[in-house]
Amino acid sequence: KNFVEFGRRLSLPDTTLLALRAPLALPFDMGFCWVPSFDMDGSPIGASPTDLRRVEGLARAAEVVRKALRACRSAGYEEARTF
């Protein structure tokens, strides 16, 4: 709700505000994130060439954003005015 109010107060012409919630829940109800960052016990997922959870999570997050942008385009919002 606060972000919507912020967008209204900006009062920018020909502008649409789009807020996307990250799809992955953080442990202990700390919020949401775009890329897997923690194991289920709350310990951080470190960088590892053999552990692809973060890379695969980033690909899934990118697809969420692509779908949202396609929906905006289908609804008639101009791609050239999407930032």
C-alpha positions as CSV (number, residue, x, y, z in Angstrom):
1,K,0.0,0.0,0.0
2,N,2.8,2.4,0.8
3,F,4.4,1.9,-2.6
4,V,1.1,2.6,-4.4
5,E,0.7,5.8,-2.4
6,F,4.3,6.8,-3.3
7,G,3.5,6.2,-7.0
8,R,0.4,8.4,-6.8
9,R,2.3,11.2,-5.1
10,L,5.0,11.2,-7.9
11,S,2.2,12.2,-10.3
12,L,4.3,11.5,-13.3
13,P,2.5,11.8,-16.7
14,D,2.1,8.6,-18.8
15,T,3.6,6.5,-16.1
16,T,2.4,3.3,-14.6
17,L,3.8,1.9,-11.3
18,L,4.4,-1.8,-11.1
19,A,5.5,-3.4,-7.8
20,L,6.5,-7.0,-7.9
21,R,6.9,-9.0,-4.7
22,A,9.9,-11.4,-4.8
23,P,8.7,-15.0,-5.1
24,L,10.8,-16.7,-2.5
25,A,10.0,-16.5,1.2
26,L,12.9,-15.8,3.6
27,P,13.1,-18.0,6.7
28,F,11.6,-16.9,10.0
29,D,9.1,-14.6,8.1
30,M,11.8,-12.0,7.3
31,G,10.2,-11.1,4.0
32,F,10.9,-12.3,0.5
33,C,13.9,-12.5,-1.9
34,W,14.5,-13.0,-5.6
35,V,17.3,-15.5,-5.4
36,P,17.7,-18.4,-2.9
37,S,19.9,-17.0,-0.2
38,F,19.3,-19.3,2.8
39,D,18.8,-22.9,3.6
40,M,15.7,-24.0,5.4
41,D,17.5,-23.7,8.7
42,G,18.4,-20.1,8.1
43,S,22.1,-20.6,7.2
44,P,23.3,-18.6,4.1
45,I,23.8,-20.4,0.8
46,G,27.4,-19.8,-0.1
47,A,28.8,-19.5,-3.6
48,S,29.8,-22.8,-5.0
49,P,30.4,-24.0,-8.6
50,T,28.5,-27.3,-7.8
51,D,25.5,-25.8,-6.0
52,L,23.3,-24.3,-8.7
53,R,20.4,-23.2,-6.4
54,R,21.2,-19.5,-6.7
55,V,21.8,-19.6,-10.4
56,E,18.6,-21.5,-11.1
57,G,16.7,-19.2,-8.7
58,L,18.0,-16.2,-10.6
59,A,16.7,-17.7,-13.8
60,R,13.3,-18.3,-12.2
61,A,13.2,-14.7,-10.9
62,A,14.0,-13.4,-14.3
63,E,11.1,-15.4,-15.8
64,V,8.8,-13.8,-13.2
65,V,9.8,-10.4,-14.3
66,R,9.6,-11.3,-18.0
67,K,6.0,-12.6,-17.5
68,A,5.0,-9.4,-15.7
69,L,6.4,-7.3,-18.5
70,R,4.6,-9.4,-21.1
71,A,1.4,-8.9,-19.2
72,C,1.9,-5.2,-19.2
73,R,2.6,-5.2,-22.9
74,S,-0.5,-7.3,-23.5
75,A,-2.5,-4.8,-21.5
76,G,-1.4,-2.0,-23.9
77,Y,1.5,-0.5,-22.0
78,E,4.2,0.7,-24.3
79,E,7.4,-1.2,-24.0
80,A,9.4,1.9,-24.9
81,R,8.0,3.6,-21.7
82,T,8.8,0.7,-19.4
83,F,11.8,1.2,-17.2
